[in-house]
Amino acid sequence: MTGPAYDPERDGARMHFRDAMSYGDYLSLEGLLDKQHPISPAHDEMLFIIQHQTSELWMKLAIHEMSAARNALIAGDMSHMFKMLTRVARIFEQLNSAWDVLRTMTPADYTTFRETLGPSSGFQSHQYRLIEYILGNRNPNMLKPHAHVPELHDMLAQELARPSLYDEVIRHLCVAIDGPDAGVPDPQLDAPHQASPAIQAKWKLVYENVDTYWTLYELGEKLVDLEDYFRRWRFNHVTTVERIIGFKRGTGGTSGVSYLRRMLDVELFPELWHVRGEL
């Protein structure tokens, strides 16, 4: 037998918000949920828009955490840095799950609205580019798609002018092993990080003496965990694109799947991966 409808107000829940902050007010939902504007009448365009918008929100959080992690490392606050790096790895795990939703869209579904994208493409995401720049995969050529928005171009250029997160990790690694007078390599500011045998040798020392260098060992494993999830994200991107458009060119003019497959070979922290073959 069904009783009367439950009234949360009877248990003390606030139900009137004319003069108080509500859930929607705090999250600015009125503005957020008004930003989905399909151009075509195609049913699946809403899925495409929301999947990419939510991915950009997760990337915004990843940037927030990685920037704070770099600052924590510079300040020597390793415990908070580790927590932030763990969170970034879980963010990439969340981004991976988003591809599963997008893959419910078939090639037939996508072709009904693909032409409405014009030359726009995820290749042009400034937040994705900033993530790569912060982590150390720095290609100055990727500034070009943002030249028409000076504030975005300047923000990316400013990131290229400072040491990456991995540059700061290398500095910390050298000082922790060799002391404050350690010879720290110059940061690789405006080019993708190139593997260094000297840095790999230091990581080898860490992994062969875990008890002595436990904090450095934990740092290395946090970075490997982060890149592991980042690589899965890239791989899932490739398979999703191939599943939906095959080997067509991307809307932004790239070679599509072929371009994305080349990106799978990029290593963010190469010394940490290569050293495993020496242990």
DRENDO-1510 file (C-alpha; in Angstrom, 1 decimal, always signed):
<recs>
REC; n; res; u; v; w
REC; 1; MET; +0.0; +0.0; +0.0 .
REC; 2; THR; +1.4; +3.4; -1.0 .
REC; 3; GLY; +1.3; +6.1; +1.6 .
REC; 4; PRO; +1.4; +9.9; +1.1 .
REC; 5; ALA; +4.2; +11.4; -0.9 .
REC; 6; TYR; +7.3; +12.1; +1.1 .
REC; 7; ASP; +7.9; +15.7; +1.9 .
REC; 8; PRO; +11.6; +16.4; +2.6 .
REC; 9; GLU; +10.6; +19.8; +4.2 .
REC; 10; ARG; +9.1; +17.9; +7.1 .
REC; 11; ASP; +12.6; +16.6; +7.9 .
REC; 12; GLY; +14.2; +20.0; +7.7 .
REC; 13; ALA; +15.2; +20.2; +4.0 .
REC; 14; ARG; +15.0; +23.7; +2.6 .
REC; 15; MET; +12.5; +23.8; -0.3 .
REC; 16; HIS; +12.3; +27.6; -1.1 .
REC; 17; PHE; +15.2; +29.5; -2.6 .
REC; 18; ARG; +14.0; +33.0; -3.5 .
REC; 19; ASP; +16.5; +34.5; -1.2 .
REC; 20; ALA; +19.1; +31.8; -0.9 .
REC; 21; MET; +21.7; +30.0; -3.1 .
REC; 22; SER; +20.3; +26.9; -4.7 .
REC; 23; TYR; +22.1; +24.0; -6.4 .
REC; 24; GLY; +21.6; +25.4; -9.8 .
REC; 25; ASP; +22.8; +28.9; -8.7 .
REC; 26; TYR; +26.0; +27.5; -7.2 .
REC; 27; LEU; +26.8; +25.5; -10.4 .
REC; 28; SER; +25.6; +28.2; -12.8 .
REC; 29; LEU; +23.5; +25.5; -14.5 .
REC; 30; GLU; +21.3; +28.0; -16.3 .
REC; 31; GLY; +24.3; +29.2; -18.3 .
REC; 32; LEU; +26.0; +25.8; -18.5 .
REC; 33; LEU; +23.0; +23.9; -19.8 .
REC; 34; ASP; +22.1; +26.6; -22.4 .
REC; 35; LYS; +25.4; +26.0; -24.3 .
REC; 36; GLN; +24.4; +23.0; -26.3 .
REC; 37; HIS; +23.3; +24.2; -29.8 .
REC; 38; PRO; +23.1; +21.5; -32.5 .
REC; 39; ILE; +23.2; +23.1; -35.9 .
REC; 40; SER; +21.5; +20.2; -37.8 .
REC; 41; PRO; +18.3; +18.3; -37.0 .
REC; 42; ALA; +20.4; +15.1; -36.5 .
REC; 43; HIS; +19.6; +13.3; -33.2 .
REC; 44; ASP; +23.2; +12.3; -32.5 .
REC; 45; GLU; +24.6; +15.8; -32.8 .
REC; 46; MET; +23.6; +16.5; -29.2 .
REC; 47; LEU; +25.6; +13.5; -28.1 .
REC; 48; PHE; +28.6; +14.7; -30.0 .
REC; 49; ILE; +28.4; +18.2; -28.5 .
REC; 50; ILE; +27.9; +17.1; -24.9 .
REC; 51; GLN; +30.7; +14.5; -25.1 .
REC; 52; HIS; +33.2; +17.1; -26.3 .
REC; 53; GLN; +32.0; +19.8; -23.9 .
REC; 54; THR; +32.2; +17.5; -20.9 .
REC; 55; SER; +35.7; +16.4; -22.0 .
REC; 56; GLU; +36.8; +20.0; -22.1 .
REC; 57; LEU; +35.5; +20.4; -18.5 .
REC; 58; TRP; +37.5; +17.4; -17.3 .
REC; 59; MET; +40.6; +18.8; -19.2 .
REC; 60; LYS; +40.1; +22.1; -17.3 .
REC; 61; LEU; +40.2; +20.2; -14.0 .
REC; 62; ALA; +43.3; +18.2; -15.2 .
REC; 63; ILE; +45.1; +21.5; -16.0 .
REC; 64; HIS; +44.1; +22.9; -12.6 .
REC; 65; GLU; +45.6; +19.8; -10.9 .
REC; 66; MET; +48.7; +19.6; -13.0 .
REC; 67; SER; +49.5; +23.3; -12.5 .
REC; 68; ALA; +49.1; +22.9; -8.8 .
REC; 69; ALA; +51.1; +19.7; -8.7 .
REC; 70; ARG; +54.0; +21.5; -10.4 .
REC; 71; ASN; +53.8; +24.3; -7.9 .
REC; 72; ALA; +53.7; +21.8; -5.0 .
REC; 73; LEU; +56.8; +20.1; -6.4 .
REC; 74; ILE; +58.7; +23.3; -6.7 .
REC; 75; ALA; +57.8; +24.0; -3.0 .
REC; 76; GLY; +58.9; +20.6; -2.0 .
REC; 77; ASP; +55.3; +19.6; -1.0 .
REC; 78; MET; +55.5; +16.0; -2.2 .
REC; 79; SER; +52.5; +14.6; -0.4 .
REC; 80; HIS; +50.1; +17.1; -2.0 .
REC; 81; MET; +51.7; +16.7; -5.3 .
REC; 82; PHE; +51.2; +12.9; -5.2 .
REC; 83; LYS; +47.5; +13.4; -4.4 .
REC; 84; MET; +47.1; +15.7; -7.4 .
REC; 85; LEU; +48.9; +13.4; -9.8 .
REC; 86; THR; +46.7; +10.6; -8.7 .
REC; 87; ARG; +43.7; +12.7; -9.4 .
REC; 88; VAL; +44.9; +13.6; -12.8 .
REC; 89; ALA; +45.3; +9.9; -13.7 .
REC; 90; ARG; +41.7; +9.3; -12.5 .
REC; 91; ILE; +40.6; +12.3; -14.7 .
REC; 92; PHE; +42.1; +10.6; -17.7 .
REC; 93; GLU; +40.3; +7.4; -16.7 .
REC; 94; GLN; +37.0; +9.4; -16.8 .
REC; 95; LEU; +37.9; +10.8; -20.2 .
REC; 96; ASN; +38.5; +7.3; -21.4 .
REC; 97; SER; +35.0; +6.3; -20.3 .
REC; 98; ALA; +33.5; +9.1; -22.4 .
REC; 99; TRP; +34.7; +7.3; -25.6 .
REC; 100; ASP; +32.4; +4.4; -24.7 .
REC; 101; VAL; +29.4; +6.7; -24.9 .
REC; 102; LEU; +30.5; +8.3; -28.2 .
REC; 103; ARG; +31.0; +4.8; -29.7 .
REC; 104; THR; +27.3; +4.2; -29.5 .
REC; 105; MET; +27.1; +6.6; -32.5 .
REC; 106; THR; +27.4; +4.7; -35.8 .
REC; 107; PRO; +29.0; +5.9; -39.1 .
REC; 108; ALA; +25.5; +6.4; -40.5 .
REC; 109; ASP; +24.6; +8.6; -37.5 .
REC; 110; TYR; +27.7; +10.8; -37.8 .
REC; 111; THR; +27.4; +11.4; -41.5 .
REC; 112; THR; +24.0; +13.0; -40.9 .
REC; 113; PHE; +25.7; +16.1; -39.3 .
REC; 114; ARG; +29.4; +15.8; -39.9 .
REC; 115; GLU; +29.4; +18.6; -42.5 .
REC; 116; THR; +28.0; +21.0; -40.0 .
REC; 117; LEU; +31.4; +20.9; -38.2 .
REC; 118; GLY; +33.1; +22.7; -41.1 .
REC; 119; PRO; +36.9; +22.8; -40.4 .
REC; 120; SER; +36.5; +22.6; -36.6 .
REC; 121; SER; +38.2; +19.7; -35.0 .
REC; 122; GLY; +39.3; +18.4; -31.6 .
REC; 123; PHE; +42.8; +18.9; -33.0 .
REC; 124; GLN; +42.3; +22.6; -32.2 .
REC; 125; SER; +41.5; +22.2; -28.5 .
REC; 126; HIS; +43.7; +24.7; -26.7 .
REC; 127; GLN; +43.2; +22.8; -23.4 .
REC; 128; TYR; +44.5; +19.6; -24.9 .
REC; 129; ARG; +47.5; +21.5; -26.2 .
REC; 130; LEU; +48.1; +23.0; -22.8 .
REC; 131; ILE; +48.0; +19.6; -21.1 .
REC; 132; GLU; +50.6; +18.4; -23.5 .
REC; 133; TYR; +52.7; +21.5; -23.0 .
REC; 134; ILE; +52.5; +21.2; -19.2 .
REC; 135; LEU; +53.5; +17.5; -19.3 .
REC; 136; GLY; +56.5; +18.2; -21.6 .
REC; 137; ASN; +55.3; +17.3; -25.2 .
REC; 138; ARG; +56.0; +20.8; -26.6 .
REC; 139; ASN; +55.5; +21.4; -30.3 .
REC; 140; PRO; +55.6; +25.1; -31.0 .
REC; 141; ASN; +53.9; +24.5; -34.4 .
REC; 142; MET; +50.8; +23.7; -32.5 .
REC; 143; LEU; +50.4; +27.3; -31.5 .
REC; 144; LYS; +49.3; +28.2; -35.1 .
REC; 145; PRO; +45.7; +27.1; -34.8 .
REC; 146; HIS; +45.3; +29.6; -32.0 .
REC; 147; ALA; +46.8; +32.7; -33.6 .
REC; 148; HIS; +43.3; +34.1; -34.3 .
REC; 149; VAL; +42.6; +34.2; -30.5 .
REC; 150; PRO; +45.5; +36.3; -29.0 .
REC; 151; GLU; +44.7; +35.5; -25.4 .
REC; 152; LEU; +44.8; +31.7; -26.0 .
REC; 153; HIS; +48.0; +32.0; -28.1 .
REC; 154; ASP; +49.6; +34.1; -25.4 .
REC; 155; MET; +48.6; +31.6; -22.7 .
REC; 156; LEU; +50.1; +28.7; -24.6 .
REC; 157; ALA; +53.3; +30.7; -25.5 .
REC; 158; GLN; +53.7; +31.6; -21.8 .
REC; 159; GLU; +53.6; +27.9; -20.9 .
REC; 160; LEU; +56.3; +27.2; -23.5 .
REC; 161; ALA; +58.5; +29.8; -21.7 .
REC; 162; ARG; +58.5; +28.0; -18.4 .
REC; 163; PRO; +59.8; +24.6; -17.4 .
REC; 164; SER; +57.3; +21.8; -17.9 .
REC; 165; LEU; +56.1; +19.5; -15.0 .
REC; 166; TYR; +58.6; +16.9; -16.2 .
REC; 167; ASP; +61.4; +19.5; -16.3 .
REC; 168; GLU; +60.7; +20.2; -12.7 .
REC; 169; VAL; +60.6; +16.5; -11.9 .
REC; 170; ILE; +64.1; +16.1; -13.5 .
REC; 171; ARG; +65.4; +19.1; -11.5 .
REC; 172; HIS; +64.0; +17.5; -8.3 .
REC; 173; LEU; +65.5; +14.1; -9.2 .
REC; 174; CYS; +69.0; +15.5; -9.8 .
REC; 175; VAL; +69.0; +17.5; -6.6 .
REC; 176; ALA; +67.6; +14.7; -4.5 .
REC; 177; ILE; +70.3; +12.3; -5.7 .
REC; 178; ASP; +73.3; +14.6; -6.1 .
REC; 179; GLY; +72.6; +17.4; -3.7 .
REC; 180; PRO; +72.0; +21.1; -4.1 .
REC; 181; ASP; +75.0; +21.6; -6.3 .
REC; 182; ALA; +73.8; +19.0; -8.8 .
REC; 183; GLY; +74.2; +19.8; -12.5 .
REC; 184; VAL; +70.6; +20.1; -13.5 .
REC; 185; PRO; +69.9; +19.9; -17.3 .
REC; 186; ASP; +68.5; +22.9; -19.0 .
REC; 187; PRO; +64.7; +22.6; -19.4 .
REC; 188; GLN; +63.5; +21.6; -22.8 .
REC; 189; LEU; +61.2; +24.6; -23.2 .
REC; 190; ASP; +60.1; +24.8; -26.9 .
REC; 191; ALA; +60.6; +21.3; -28.1 .
REC; 192; PRO; +59.2; +17.8; -27.2 .
REC; 193; HIS; +61.2; +16.2; -24.4 .
REC; 194; GLN; +64.0; +14.1; -25.7 .
REC; 195; ALA; +65.2; +11.1; -23.7 .
REC; 196; SER; +68.4; +11.6; -21.8 .
REC; 197; PRO; +70.7; +8.7; -21.0 .
REC; 198; ALA; +72.0; +10.6; -17.9 .
REC; 199; ILE; +68.5; +11.0; -16.6 .
REC; 200; GLN; +67.6; +7.4; -17.3 .
REC; 201; ALA; +70.7; +6.4; -15.3 .
REC; 202; LYS; +69.3; +8.3; -12.3 .
REC; 203; TRP; +65.9; +6.7; -12.6 .
REC; 204; LYS; +67.7; +3.3; -12.8 .
REC; 205; LEU; +69.5; +4.1; -9.5 .
REC; 206; VAL; +66.1; +4.9; -8.0 .
REC; 207; TYR; +64.5; +1.7; -9.1 .
REC; 208; GLU; +67.4; -0.4; -8.0 .
REC; 209; ASN; +67.4; +1.2; -4.6 .
REC; 210; VAL; +63.8; +1.6; -3.8 .
REC; 211; ASP; +64.2; +1.8; +0.0 .
REC; 212; THR; +66.8; +4.5; -0.2 .
REC; 213; TYR; +64.9; +6.6; -2.8 .
REC; 214; TRP; +61.3; +5.7; -1.8 .
REC; 215; THR; +59.9; +9.2; -2.5 .
REC; 216; LEU; +61.5; +9.4; -5.9 .
REC; 217; TYR; +60.4; +5.8; -6.7 .
REC; 218; GLU; +56.8; +6.8; -5.8 .
REC; 219; LEU; +57.1; +9.9; -7.9 .
REC; 220; GLY; +58.2; +7.9; -10.9 .
REC; 221; GLU; +55.4; +5.4; -10.5 .
REC; 222; LYS; +52.8; +8.3; -10.2 .
REC; 223; LEU; +54.1; +9.7; -13.5 .
REC; 224; VAL; +54.0; +6.3; -15.2 .
REC; 225; ASP; +50.4; +5.8; -13.9 .
REC; 226; LEU; +49.4; +9.2; -15.3 .
REC; 227; GLU; +51.0; +8.5; -18.7 .
REC; 228; ASP; +49.4; +5.0; -18.8 .
REC; 229; TYR; +45.9; +6.5; -18.6 .
REC; 230; PHE; +46.9; +9.3; -21.0 .
REC; 231; ARG; +48.0; +6.7; -23.6 .
REC; 232; ARG; +44.8; +4.8; -23.2 .
REC; 233; TRP; +42.9; +8.0; -23.8 .
REC; 234; ARG; +44.8; +8.5; -27.1 .
REC; 235; PHE; +44.3; +4.9; -28.1 .
REC; 236; ASN; +40.6; +5.0; -27.4 .
REC; 237; HIS; +40.5; +8.2; -29.5 .
REC; 238; VAL; +42.1; +6.4; -32.4 .
REC; 239; THR; +39.8; +3.4; -32.3 .
REC; 240; THR; +36.7; +5.5; -31.9 .
REC; 241; VAL; +37.6; +7.6; -34.9 .
REC; 242; GLU; +38.4; +4.5; -37.0 .
REC; 243; ARG; +35.2; +2.9; -36.0 .
REC; 244; ILE; +33.1; +5.9; -37.0 .
REC; 245; ILE; +34.8; +7.4; -40.0 .
REC; 246; GLY; +37.4; +4.8; -41.1 .
REC; 247; PHE; +40.4; +6.4; -42.8 .
REC; 248; LYS; +38.7; +9.6; -44.0 .
REC; 249; ARG; +40.5; +12.9; -43.4 .
REC; 250; GLY; +39.7; +14.7; -40.2 .
REC; 251; THR; +37.4; +17.7; -40.4 .
REC; 252; GLY; +40.3; +19.9; -39.4 .
REC; 253; GLY; +42.4; +18.7; -42.3 .
REC; 254; THR; +44.6; +16.1; -40.6 .
REC; 255; SER; +45.0; +12.6; -42.0 .
REC; 256; GLY; +42.6; +11.4; -39.4 .
REC; 257; VAL; +43.4; +7.9; -38.1 .
REC; 258; SER; +46.9; +8.0; -39.5 .
REC; 259; TYR; +47.7; +11.2; -37.7 .
REC; 260; LEU; +46.3; +9.9; -34.4 .
REC; 261; ARG; +48.3; +6.7; -34.7 .
REC; 262; ARG; +51.5; +8.7; -35.0 .
REC; 263; MET; +50.6; +10.4; -31.7 .
REC; 264; LEU; +50.5; +7.0; -30.0 .
REC; 265; ASP; +54.3; +6.8; -30.4 .
REC; 266; VAL; +54.8; +10.0; -28.3 .
REC; 267; GLU; +56.3; +9.3; -24.9 .
REC; 268; LEU; +55.8; +12.0; -22.3 .
REC; 269; PHE; +58.3; +10.5; -19.8 .
REC; 270; PRO; +60.6; +8.3; -21.9 .
REC; 271; GLU; +63.3; +7.6; -19.4 .
REC; 272; LEU; +60.8; +6.1; -17.0 .
REC; 273; TRP; +59.6; +3.7; -19.7 .
REC; 274; HIS; +63.0; +2.8; -21.2 .
REC; 275; VAL; +64.6; +2.1; -17.8 .
REC; 276; ARG; +62.3; -0.8; -17.3 .
REC; 277; GLY; +64.3; -2.8; -19.8 .
REC; 278; GLU; +67.4; -2.3; -17.8 .
REC; 279; LEU; +66.2; -3.5; -14.5 .
</recs>
